[in-house]
Amino acid sequence: MNNSLRILGCYSGSGGHNRYPSSQLLIMNNKSYLIDCGEGTQFLLKKYKCKLSSIDNIFISHLHGDHYFGLPGLVSHFNLKGRNKDLNIYGPVGLKKIISLIMKSSDSWTSYKLNIFELEPKNTLLLDNDELYVKTIKLSHRIPCTGFSFKLKKSNENISYAYCSDTQYFPEISKQLENFNILYHESTFLEKHRELAKKTKHSTALQASKIASSSNVNKLILGHFSARYKDLNQFKNEAESIFPNTFLAEEGMLYSF
């Protein structure tokens, strides 16, 4: 599809069988953007027949393992497949040192140019090209964490997507999300575990729905579920009490804009 979102992994770090951590593939104007890269991402990309060679830009929200432990493997896989074009990775301060150490320790330097751009956790314009705008969204988590918003240029429709990775309830982000087509917002817990969400600086489904409502987005996708919950419909029911147009992230799910 020209403009679509493929959910790959959508669970929190505790994961489990068939419960992969965060990763998703955004396609805008037939160009692919990988957002987060938890363990197993390269296998999920293959499973859903995503064209790996079309990925030129990867965005990593923060340095908790469930959001980037799949990155070294993917970088190496590109190398084994003979990639010869640049790969751009945008992520937190420290990511370049980590990837470089892994490459150095295994004597596995890439044959292609690997560009790692380290980001400070603040709101800024990250990319501005002929295709789209990409902006960072400062979130509030236990370590520096950045969300990302993507907005297609020169379109008669509202082709826009915002990804809010790990964060506690943070109403300040609503202004940056106003009128977006699709919002993905973490919902690790239900309201009955609100104190645990507060302690770990995560959000509940109800809190995510409040952000969606105040931002006037079109669709809300909930994800980053804790493995403690067996029935994910509880998340949907909780969020729909405030924001009816709510969906649950699910491995392999495809949304079109």
C-alpha positions as CSV (number, residue, x, y, z in Angstrom):
1,M,0.0,0.0,0.0
2,N,1.1,3.6,-0.7
3,N,0.3,4.7,2.9
4,S,-0.1,2.2,5.6
5,L,1.0,1.1,9.1
6,R,2.0,-2.5,9.8
7,I,2.0,-3.5,13.5
8,L,4.8,-6.0,14.2
9,G,5.5,-6.3,17.9
10,C,3.1,-4.7,20.4
11,Y,3.8,-6.1,23.9
12,S,5.9,-4.7,26.8
13,G,9.2,-6.1,27.8
14,S,7.8,-9.2,29.7
15,G,6.5,-10.6,26.4
16,G,6.2,-14.3,25.9
17,H,5.2,-16.9,23.3
18,N,3.9,-15.0,20.2
19,R,4.1,-11.8,22.1
20,Y,6.8,-9.7,20.5
21,P,8.1,-6.4,21.9
22,S,7.6,-3.1,20.1
23,S,8.2,-2.6,16.4
24,Q,6.1,-1.4,13.5
25,L,6.6,-0.4,9.8
26,L,5.1,2.8,8.5
27,I,4.9,3.3,4.7
28,M,4.3,6.7,3.3
29,N,4.5,7.4,-0.5
30,N,5.8,3.8,-0.9
31,K,8.8,4.6,1.4
32,S,9.3,2.5,4.5
33,Y,10.1,3.8,8.0
34,L,10.8,1.3,10.8
35,I,9.7,2.5,14.3
36,D,11.4,0.7,17.2
37,C,13.1,-2.6,16.8
38,G,12.5,-5.0,19.6
39,E,13.7,-8.6,19.6
40,G,12.5,-10.6,16.6
41,T,11.8,-7.6,14.4
42,Q,13.7,-8.9,11.4
43,F,11.8,-12.2,11.5
44,L,8.4,-10.4,11.7
45,L,9.4,-8.3,8.7
46,K,10.0,-11.5,6.8
47,K,6.9,-13.1,8.1
48,Y,4.7,-10.3,6.8
49,K,6.6,-10.0,3.5
50,C,7.8,-6.5,4.2
51,K,10.5,-5.4,1.8
52,L,13.6,-5.0,3.9
53,S,15.5,-3.2,1.1
54,S,12.9,-0.4,1.2
55,I,13.9,0.5,4.8
56,D,16.3,3.5,4.8
57,N,15.3,5.1,8.1
58,I,14.9,3.6,11.5
59,F,13.6,5.5,14.6
60,I,14.4,4.2,18.1
61,S,12.3,5.7,20.9
62,H,14.6,4.9,23.9
63,L,17.2,2.5,25.2
64,H,15.0,-0.1,27.0
65,G,15.8,-3.4,25.5
66,D,12.2,-4.2,24.3
67,H,12.5,-1.3,21.9
68,Y,15.9,-1.8,20.3
69,F,17.4,-5.3,21.1
70,G,16.5,-6.4,17.6
71,L,18.5,-3.6,16.0
72,P,22.0,-5.2,16.0
73,G,20.6,-8.3,14.3
74,L,18.8,-6.3,11.7
75,V,21.9,-4.2,11.0
76,S,24.0,-7.4,10.5
77,H,21.3,-8.9,8.4
78,F,21.3,-6.0,6.0
79,N,25.1,-6.5,5.7
80,L,24.8,-10.3,5.0
81,K,22.3,-9.5,2.2
82,G,24.8,-7.2,0.5
83,R,23.1,-3.9,1.2
84,N,25.1,-1.0,-0.4
85,K,22.9,2.0,0.3
86,D,23.0,4.2,3.4
87,L,21.0,3.3,6.5
88,N,19.9,6.1,8.8
89,I,19.1,5.4,12.4
90,Y,17.7,8.1,14.7
91,G,17.8,7.3,18.4
92,P,18.8,8.3,21.9
93,V,22.2,9.5,23.0
94,G,24.3,6.3,23.7
95,L,22.9,4.3,20.8
96,K,25.9,4.9,18.5
97,K,28.3,3.7,21.2
98,I,26.3,0.6,21.8
99,I,26.0,-0.4,18.1
100,S,29.7,0.5,17.4
101,L,30.8,-1.7,20.3
102,I,28.8,-4.7,19.1
103,M,30.2,-4.2,15.5
104,K,33.7,-3.9,16.8
105,S,33.5,-6.8,19.2
106,S,32.4,-9.2,16.4
107,D,34.5,-7.6,13.7
108,S,31.3,-7.1,11.7
109,W,31.6,-3.6,10.3
110,T,29.0,-2.9,7.7
111,S,29.8,-2.7,4.0
112,Y,27.2,0.1,3.7
113,K,27.3,3.5,5.4
114,L,25.6,3.4,8.8
115,N,24.5,6.9,9.9
116,I,23.4,7.1,13.5
117,F,21.9,10.4,14.6
118,E,21.5,10.8,18.4
119,L,18.6,12.8,19.6
120,E,18.1,14.8,22.8
121,P,14.7,14.2,24.4
122,K,12.9,17.4,23.2
123,N,10.4,18.5,20.7
124,T,12.1,19.3,17.4
125,L,11.8,19.0,13.6
126,L,13.8,15.9,12.7
127,L,13.3,15.5,9.0
128,D,11.9,17.9,6.4
129,N,12.2,16.6,2.8
130,D,10.1,16.5,-0.3
131,E,8.0,13.7,1.1
132,L,7.1,14.4,4.7
133,Y,7.8,16.1,8.0
134,V,9.1,14.0,10.9
135,K,9.1,15.6,14.4
136,T,10.1,14.3,17.7
137,I,7.8,14.2,20.7
138,K,9.3,14.5,24.2
139,L,7.7,11.9,26.4
140,S,7.9,11.3,30.1
141,H,9.5,7.9,31.1
142,R,12.1,6.5,33.4
143,I,14.9,7.2,30.9
144,P,15.0,9.7,28.1
145,C,12.3,8.7,25.6
146,T,11.1,10.2,22.3
147,G,7.9,9.7,20.3
148,F,7.7,10.5,16.6
149,S,5.1,12.1,14.4
150,F,5.0,11.7,10.6
151,K,3.0,14.0,8.3
152,L,2.9,13.6,4.5
153,K,3.3,16.7,2.4
154,K,1.4,17.6,-0.8
155,S,-1.6,15.4,0.0
156,N,-5.3,16.3,-0.2
157,E,-5.9,14.0,2.7
158,N,-4.8,14.0,6.3
159,I,-2.0,11.4,6.0
160,S,-0.4,11.7,9.5
161,Y,0.7,9.3,12.2
162,A,2.0,9.8,15.7
163,Y,3.8,7.2,17.8
164,C,3.9,7.7,21.5
165,S,6.1,5.0,23.0
166,D,6.7,4.4,26.7
167,T,5.4,7.3,28.8
168,Q,3.4,8.1,31.8
169,Y,0.2,10.1,31.4
170,F,1.6,13.3,29.9
171,P,-1.2,15.8,28.8
172,E,1.5,18.2,27.5
173,I,1.9,16.2,24.3
174,S,-1.7,16.7,23.2
175,K,-1.0,19.9,21.4
176,Q,1.6,18.2,19.1
177,L,-1.0,15.5,18.3
178,E,-3.9,17.7,17.3
179,N,-6.0,16.3,14.4
180,F,-3.6,13.5,13.5
181,N,-5.2,10.7,11.5
182,I,-3.8,7.8,13.6
183,L,-2.3,7.9,17.1
184,Y,-0.5,4.9,18.6
185,H,-0.2,5.4,22.4
186,E,1.2,2.9,24.9
187,S,-1.3,1.4,27.4
188,T,0.7,-1.0,29.4
189,F,-1.8,-1.2,32.2
190,L,-5.5,-1.0,33.0
191,E,-6.9,1.6,35.5
192,K,-7.1,-1.0,38.3
193,H,-3.2,-1.0,38.2
194,R,-3.0,2.8,37.9
195,E,-0.5,3.0,40.8
196,L,1.8,0.5,39.1
197,A,1.6,2.6,35.9
198,K,2.6,5.7,37.9
199,K,5.4,3.9,39.6
200,T,6.9,2.6,36.3
201,K,6.0,5.7,34.3
202,H,3.7,4.0,32.0
203,S,0.1,4.7,30.9
204,T,-3.3,3.1,31.3
205,A,-5.8,2.5,28.5
206,L,-8.0,5.2,30.0
207,Q,-5.2,7.7,30.1
208,A,-4.3,7.0,26.5
209,S,-7.9,7.6,25.5
210,K,-7.8,11.0,27.3
211,I,-4.8,12.0,25.2
212,A,-6.6,10.9,22.0
213,S,-9.8,12.8,23.0
214,S,-8.0,16.0,23.9
215,S,-5.9,15.8,20.7
216,N,-9.0,15.3,18.5
217,V,-7.3,12.5,16.6
218,N,-9.2,10.2,14.2
219,K,-8.1,6.8,15.4
220,L,-6.4,5.5,18.6
221,I,-4.3,2.3,18.6
222,L,-3.4,0.9,22.0
223,G,-0.3,-1.2,22.5
224,H,2.7,-2.1,24.7
225,F,0.5,-4.4,26.7
226,S,1.7,-6.0,29.9
227,A,1.8,-9.8,29.7
228,R,-0.2,-10.0,32.9
229,Y,-3.4,-9.5,31.0
230,K,-5.0,-12.4,29.1
231,D,-8.0,-10.6,27.8
232,L,-6.9,-7.5,25.9
233,N,-10.5,-6.5,25.2
234,Q,-10.5,-5.0,28.7
235,F,-8.2,-2.3,27.2
236,K,-10.5,-1.5,24.4
237,N,-13.5,-1.4,26.6
238,E,-11.8,0.9,29.1
239,A,-10.6,3.3,26.4
240,E,-13.9,3.4,24.5
241,S,-15.6,4.9,27.5
242,I,-13.9,8.1,26.5
243,F,-12.7,7.6,22.9
244,P,-14.9,5.3,20.9
245,N,-12.7,5.0,17.8
246,T,-10.2,2.8,19.6
247,F,-8.4,-0.3,18.3
248,L,-6.0,-2.8,19.8
249,A,-2.6,-3.3,18.3
250,E,-2.2,-6.9,17.1
251,E,0.8,-8.6,15.4
252,G,0.5,-8.3,11.7
253,M,-2.4,-5.8,11.7
254,L,-2.4,-3.4,8.7
255,Y,-3.9,0.0,8.8
256,S,-4.3,2.1,5.7
257,F,-4.5,5.9,5.7
